[in-house]
């Protein structure tokens, strides 16, 4: 619970710059168990959520890293932790809606047509100020067959929010 104010601040910083959707405190408290955080000492420097969408699908969302720490691998560790959790849950796929195609491709996601994702995925779009001229792309990582895969070093540096 103590991480919510910092998670909110990180997301708000990026949302104010049009990089992601805003998240209200109430929404963050409601979805706290979906979040992973990266910390340096006692300081939270990044966050990422894995939100279940269906029995075989989850979304990697609200990926935010402190602006002064970007480019240092924090986002990679957070997404890797989310993917690992998806595998642990037995999911077939995880996806993200993003403008950072290259970042996700480096993490074994592939670009897919948005129309290939279930309609339920688009519930957040109602809150988006650019919903009618969306420039995000859909990326998917298939987890089936990855059960014995060894993740890249540093994958365990992110932990659940608390």
C-alpha positions, 0 to 999 in steps of 0.5 A, a space after each residue: 500500500 505504501 508504494 501507491 503514492 510513488 506509482 501514482 506520481 510515476 504514472 502521472 508524470 508520463 501521462 502528463 506528457 501523453 505517454 500513457 493513461 492517467 490512473 486514479 489513486 482508487 484504481 491503483 489501490 484496486 489493482 495493487 496486486 497487478 503491479 510490480 515495482 523496481 526499487 533502488 534501496 528504499 526508493 521506487 524507481 519504476 512500475 509495471 502492471 500485469 492485468 488479467 484480461 481472459 483465461 489465457 491473456 493478460 496486458 502489460 500496462 502502466 509501465 513507467 520509469 523515473 525519468 532520471 533512470 530511463 535507459 538503465 534496464 529498469 523497464 526491461 526488468 519490470 516487463 520480464 517480471 510481468 512475463 514471468 508471472 504470466 508464465 507462472 499463471 499459465 497464460 498463453 499470451 501477454 500483450 501491450 499497447 505501446 508507442 515503444 515498438 523497438 523496446 518490446 521487440 527487444 523483449 520478444 514481443 511481436 507486432 500484431 494487428 489491434 483487431 486480433 485482440 479481444 474486444 475486452 482489451 479496449 475498455 481503457 480506450 474510452 478514457 483516452 484523449 486520443 481514442 479517435 486517432 490512436 497511434 499505439 501499436 499492439 505487441 504480443 508475446 506468446 508464452 506457450 512453450 516458454 515454461 522452461 525458458 531461462 530469462 535474461 539476467 536481472 529478471 528477478 530485480 523487480 518485485 510486487 508492489 506493497 
